[in-house]
Amino acid sequence: MATDFAEVLANLAASMARPEGEARRVFHGRGGCYPELEFLTLDDFGSGLWLVLFKEPEPEAWCRFLAELQELAHSSRAFCVVQHRYRKPVEAQTLWGTLPEVLTASENGLRFHLSLQGRQNTGYFMDASPGRTWLKERVEGRSVLNLFAYTCAFSVAAIDGGASSVVNVDMSKSALNTGRENHRLNDQALNTVTFLPYDVFRSWKRIRELGPYDCIVIDPPSLQRGSFDARKDYARVVKRIPELASDGADILLCLNAPYIEIGFLYHLVAEFLPDAEVLGSLAGRPDFPERSPALKMLHLRYPSG
């Protein structure tokens, strides 16, 4: 039976009826709530659409869907890009329009650079926005450590929330360069923001010297060959928290891995931070419906005194 894309189109029509601006997920097949469409996600950035395929669709149904998609959205969305994630290397195809020289996503009054060509990730992780809101609400006048910072979206949110300083650590210099541009994009001065292009595991001394930190965000990749495997390496990070955190520090443990349950994080806390107060997990975005959340975000408070 041919794949039915009617629900994707209905969601897009509803998204287009809302005011433009905020980035939102139009359709989240990856959450397991749409058994025949688990291979597809669709994002609306206001200026254009971003469609990701995780397997090759049935050709005839796909051609019909693309025709209906273009008829629905061509007049109001300047571009539509499809990424074929299942291909090696990953390929991106522009269905219509021309991408602007500077392409951004908007989130709660902030903007973040997007890259829709040339790499698997866009540089902006929409599903983590509840974590950025969490951080922004509790950082005024406080110091922040952002481990595995990538393009520094948490750092941008922290400065917007009035953080006294932020230290970003990531081994990718190019990602941190994008992070600098994300701060500049939001007219944020960089005099209180530090960018350390270091391997976290080889740099604890330097990271510790810039602390202690009142808020710590840990958001590693689930599996990055040769550098990080959450199942064995996350514990190595959690063990270091006592030497990095100030008394009463707020800590956010993040893990985006559908194959690892949140109990994994609770276990790490119980084993390595038995005195920390577990304040609960953050709810995900409503436009990311999931049978079992892929992204886990656990809030801890390091003990005072």
N, C-alpha and C positions, 0 to 999 in steps of 0.2 A: 504494500500500500504506500502511495506517495506521501511524503511528509507534508503536513498541513501547517502553514505558516500564519494562519489567520490570527492567532493570539498575539504574535509578534507585531503584526500590522495594527491590531486594535490597541495594543499598548503604546505604539508610536503615535497613533492618532490622539490618544489621551495626553501624551507628553507634549505634543505640539500645541494642544489647546491651552496649556499652562504658560505663564509668562516665561520668556526666554531669560537666560542668564546662568542659573545654577546648573552645574554638571549633574546629570542623573543617569542611572541605569534604567533603560527602557525595558529591557528583557534580560532576565538572568537564568538562562537555561542550565547553567553549571550547578545550580543549587539542588538539583534532583527533584524539583517540583513539577517539571514538565518532561516526562519520560522520553517523548519522541524528539525533544528539542534540547537535550542536554549538551549538544555540540555547539551551541550558539549563544553569544551575548551581543547586546546592542546598547551603545551609550549615545546619549544626546548631549553635546557640548554647547548647544545653543546655536553656534555658528555652523555646526556640521555634525555628521553622524560617524560613528566608529563601530564597525561590525567585525566580530572575531569568530572564526570558525575553527573548531578543534578536530573536525574530521571533514572529509569531502562529502558534500550533500548530494542527494540524488539529482542528476542533471536537469531533467525536465521540470520538476517541482521548483528547483532553485531558479531556473530562468523565469518561470512565472512569478515567483516571489520578487525577484529583482525588478521586473517590469512594474509590479504593483507598488513596490517600495519607491521607485523613482516617480511614479505618477502621484503618490501621496506626498512626498517630501521635497521634490526637486525645487519647487517654487519658494520654499521657506528655509531650506537648509543649503548653504552655499557649496557644501561638498559632502561626499560620502566615501569613506575608505573601508575596504574589506581586507582584513588580515587573515591569511591562510596559515594558521598556527601549526597545522599538521604537516606542512611541507618542510623539507630540510634542504637548504635553509628556509627560514620563515619568509614568506612573501607578502607584500602589501599591494593592493590594487585599488586605484582611484576609480570609482564608478562614475562620478561626475564631479565637475568643479575643479578648482585649483586651490591648493592649500596656501593660506597666507604665510608670509615670511615669518611672522611671530604668531604662534598658535598657543592658546592658553585655555585652561579650565578654571571656572569660577567656583569658589566654595566659601560660603559664609563671609563674603566681602573680601576674600583673598583670591589671588590668581597664581596659577602654577603653570610653568612651561609644559607643553605637550610635544612629544615626538611620535608621529604616526608613520614614519618611514625609517627603514634601516635597522630596527632592532625589535626584539620581542615585546619589551615593556614600553609603555608610553612615557615613563618617568613620573607618572602621577597615579597613585593608588586610591581610587575613590572610596573603596570599602573601608579604609582606615579613617575616614573623616570623623566618626564618633570619638576616636582616640585623640584626634587633634582638638576637638571641642573640649574633651576632658582636660587636656593639658592647658589649653588657653584659660580655662576657668579657675585654675589654681596656681598660676605661676607668677602673679604680680609680685615684684620685688625679690624673686627667688632665682637661684641658679639651676641650670638644667644641663643634664648630660644626655645626649642623643646618640646611642650606640647603633651601629649599622644604619647610619643616617641616610644613605643613598642621596636623593636630591633634596633632602633637608626640609621636607614639608612640615614635619613636627617642629623644626626650628623656626620656620616662618610663623607658625601658629603661636609658638612660645613668645617670640618678640612682639607679636601683635597683642598678646595678653599681658605684656609689661614685665617679662622676665628680665632680671638684672644682667644675666649672661647666659650664653648657650655654648656648649662645646659639642661639635659634631665630629663623629669618628666614622670613617668608612675607607676601605682600601682602594676604592675607585676614585682616582683624581678627577676623571671626567664627570662623574656623578656629583662630586662636591662642587665642581665648577658650575654645573647647572644649579646647584643649591645656592651658590652666590648670586646667580642671575635671578633665582626665585625671590631672594631677599630684595634685590634691586627692583624687581618688577613690582613689588609692593611698597616701594619708597622707604625701605628700612635701612638704617645705617648699619654698617658692619663692624663698628668699633667694639661692640660687646659680643660679637659672634666669632668663634674660633673654628677653623676647619682643619682637621687632622687626617691626612691621607695615609692612615696607618692600618696595618693588620691588628685588630683588637687584641689578639692573643699574644702579640709580641710587644705590646705598648702599654701594659698596665701601669708601669711606673710613671710614664708621662701623663696618662689620663688621671692617675691618682694625684699627681702634683697640682693639677688645676682644680681639684675638688677641695672639700667635699661638696656634694650636690644635693640640692633640696628636692629636685624632681629628676627621675631617671626613666628614660624610655628605652626599652630594648626591643628592637624590631628586626630580627635577623631573617635571612632567607631560610626557607625550610630545608633546602638542599642545594648547595652550590659546590659542585665537584671540585675537590682540592682545597676548599677553604672552610666550608661549614656544612655540617649534617646535624640537624636539630636533635635527633635521637641521642647522639653521643656528645655533642658540643654545647648544647644549651646549658647543661649543668656546669660547665667550665665558666660560663659567664655569671650565672646566678651565685656561684661560690664567691665571686669577687665583690658582690654588693656591700657586704659589711665594711670593706675598706674604702668604698666610694660614697656611701650615703651619709648625709648628715642626720642628726637625731630628728625623728619625725618626718623623714623624707617620704614623698609619694613616689611610687614605682609602678610603671605599667609594663607588664610582660606581654609581648605580642607574639603570635605564631600563626602564620597563614599556611596551613597544611590540612587538607580535608581528611587525610589518612591518620592524623593524630588527634585524639580526643583532648578536651580541656583538662581532663584528669591528669594528664602528663605534666601540666604546669603546676597543678595543686601538689602533685607528688614532689616536684623539685623544691617547692617552697617548704613543704613539711620536712624534707630531708636536710636542706641547706640553710633555711631561714626560719627555724622553728619559732622564733620570737616575733616574727613579723605578723602584723594583723592583716588578714585577707578580707578586703572590703567588697569583693564580688567581681563578677565579670561585666564588661560593658555590652550593652545591647548593640546588635548590628543595625545597619541601615534598613529601613522597610522596603527599599527598592532592590534589596539583595535577599529575596526569600530563599531559605535553605532548609532542607530536612535536618542536616547536621552542619552547624556553622563551620566554614573553612577557616575563617579568621577568628582567632581567640584573643581577647584582650583582658587581662586580669590585673586588677588594681590591688596593690599592697601598700601598707604603711609601715615603714621601718620604725622599730621601737624608739621611744625617747628615753634619754638617760641611760 
